[in-house]
Amino acid sequence: MKIKQLTPDPNWQKQWENIGFGYHTENNIPYWIENYYFSIQEEFADKLYDATAEIWQMSLKAVQYVIDNNLFEQFKIPLYIVEHIKENWNKQTPSVYGRFDFAYNPLTQDLKLLEFNADTPTSLFETAVVQWHWMEKYFQNKEVDQFNSVHEQLIETWKQIKPSLKGDTLHFSCLQQTLEDLTNLEYLRDCAMQAGVNTKLIYINDIGWDGENFIDLEDQIITDIFKLYPWEWLVYEPFSLHITSDTACANWIEPSWKMILSNKAILPILWKLFPNHPLLLEAHFHKQAHMKNYVQKPLLSREGANITVFKDDRVTEQTLGEYGDQGYIYQDLANTIQNPTGYSIIGSWLVGQEPCGITFRESDNFITTNKSRFIPHIIE
């Protein structure tokens, strides 16, 4: 694995805007990296594929364990949604996607799971579309490839989900003010349309309730809805109590059982079920006396907020935010990729049941935050 440089097209920003990538730069600071990339080998891509597939199977066993042992309190999941989660799980309500974040130690060549973005992972559009166009632009006459079949797998997954939809229209929803979320949502919606699904856009704040059903602004009943909006936020929306209503019975995607996997409480559960597994970092609900180098993470947090890094029991890095009221977990500190340009982690995508692509995100600091950069990759 190497960082390699290239000479960027001076008009690269305009090119990406032309395909709908409008958040490549923020405050004149690039989020998308055009002028360097990760060069990896096919063996490394295979290693990531196998690790992702294995962690996914372990994660499914962990969900079953949480449900069987009624551990919802450890996840701070509201009581009223618990039966909905169990019902969704027992019915095997389909899931579209997720992204496992891995740390990689180049010296030992170890992959370690940092966390699972199981409910609302973003950077999907950049992974599936932008970096593929980037490769075709700069390497069109060279024998290179990319660990990236996300687009094809998304269309295939929507085809598989289509027969399980309750109605003839699948609504897609996110917050109205977020360009990144809307871009990712519209990309997912486009893939669904390519799979033959009839779709309709509605913003979260426009979801209504007519006394028996969820409805959109045109009073159409919402029978099926994909939301790029976290379950831990959704369950506190004014309309959320109707999610469990006997009359509505809307089909929510991602399903409510993803609340278990998107919560960092799953990390101590995984460690308990698979102690000393080579893909896992030791993790607990309480700080252990023997842990000297570790990370304190809120059960629920986003974009690296409220993370504290300890080395030799001393704080070496910390981020602020509004999370942590639900509690924390404590996870061993991982060694990760460090280059002159920054610290990098690997996001490995699972669509349907298939590992199908990777994302490199780079940060100036050890903690990956919303200031991280997207670095494309190729297989040489």
Summary of the structure (lengths in Angstrom):
residues: 380
radius of gyration: 20.6
end to end distance: 9.9
largest distance: 60.0
contacts: 1185
relative contact order: 0.18
helix: 32%
strand: 27%
